[in-house]
């Protein structure tokens, strides 16, 4: 079992429920952290804001990203290096 969490970035509660149900049906036991928008997702990845104190070097196992998010943080360039990703 992988103990790293899964970061689910999803603003639609119905889609969140469907995703969690699919994880359960497929016996995926990782903890799931849900971010409601791009800013909250970046806070999680960088260990800032509501996630201050989280070890930013501890990468999630996977990030599931809704591509049409509110507050998607346009200033976040694809080349930006995250603390958890070399």
Secondary structure as GFF3:
##gff-version 3
##sequence-region A 1 86
A	DSSP	beta_strand	6	9	.	.	.	ID=ss1
A	DSSP	alpha_helix	13	25	.	.	.	ID=ss2
A	DSSP	beta_strand	32	35	.	.	.	ID=ss3
A	DSSP	alpha_helix	38	46	.	.	.	ID=ss4
A	DSSP	three_ten_helix	49	51	.	.	.	ID=ss5
A	DSSP	beta_strand	62	65	.	.	.	ID=ss6
###
